[in-house]
Amino acid sequence: MLSPEKLIMKSERTRSQEKVFRVLNSLNQAISAQDLYIELKKRNQTVGLATVYRALEALKREGVVQVRTLASGESLYSSNQADQHHLTCLNCGNSIIIDQCPVHTLEKKLENNHNFKIYYHTLEFFGLCNHCQLTVNQ
């Protein structure tokens, strides 16, 4: 159930924020702001690219959108449905999703000890995938 603060924030969303949120929520993958802009255009939702960035930032602050920054510096956005954990190759950029989460206990402890509401967390390990290890060592 949404807290009263979330309900208030949601009712204050702009039309553009709602459009961005609906499309992002309908996707089953993280997406860049530019690709989200293209997806909105495909769905005949007229929103400028700068507006998409502003909407994503507002939705991120609301806690309903999460952002993951790749090793390349590109940001990927997704609806805040679950925590994300990845192994990311610095050579090819490939990411492997990690299913287990070693930090849920720590998250709860931090919330309690610091009176801080955590919306989500990401855990990312950077290195070389098996394929790139073989390529680099040749």
Secondary structure by P-SEA (a helix, b strand, c coil): cccaaaaaaaaaccaaaaaaaaaaaaccccccaaaaaaaaaaacccccaaaaaaaaaaaaaaccbbbbbccccbbbbbcccbbbbbbcccccbbbbbbcccccaaaaaaaaaaccccccbbbbbbbcccaaaaaaaac
